[in-house]
Amino acid sequence: MIGHLPDGVRPYNRTPTFTEKTIPAGLLNDHQTKEGTWGLIRVEEGELRYIVTDPRRTLAEVILSSGTLPGIVEPTILHRVEPLGSVRFHVEFSRLEP
């Protein structure tokens, strides 16, 4: 896990399940969520490298699998993922409840 979810953050949407063959190119390159939007990267099978590249954070990476906690994506923080062989994962988006 990199980062943490603040109290009061609740899921509101999720991506389809991606595989190493169907990962959108944008996820493989540096990208970010919108202000106020957190992401949880949930690996269903295999392994996925999650890398935080934002200059506002210390460079960090973690290997995610179905046996680890999800990767936490902070709002506006640059990051990317890399499949490590065969993988299935999705991203759950969360925001603060009003």
WOTA-V851179 format. One line per field, one symbol per residue. phi: phi as a letter, one per 40 degrees, with the letter a starting at -180 (. if undefined). psi: psi as a letter, one per 40 degrees, with the letter a starting at -180 (. if undefined). burial: b if it has 9 or more other C-alpha atoms within 8 Angstrom, else e. A space follows every 50 residues. Layout:
# WOTA-V851179
phi->???
psi->???
burial->???
This chain:
# WOTA-V851179
phi->.bgaccdgcbcbaacccbbdcbccdcccbdaaccdgbbbbcbccagbbcb bcbcccbcdaaaccaccbcccbbcdgccaabbcbgcabaabbcbaccc
psi->hhaihiiehiieiiiihiideehidddeihiiiihehiihhhhdiaihhh hheheeihhiiihiieeiiihhhihehhiiihigahihiihhhiihi.
burial->ebeeeeeebeeeeeeeebbbeebeeebbbbbbbeeebbbbbbbbbbbbbb bbbbeeeebebbebbbeebbbbbbbebbbbbebbebbbbbbbbbbeee
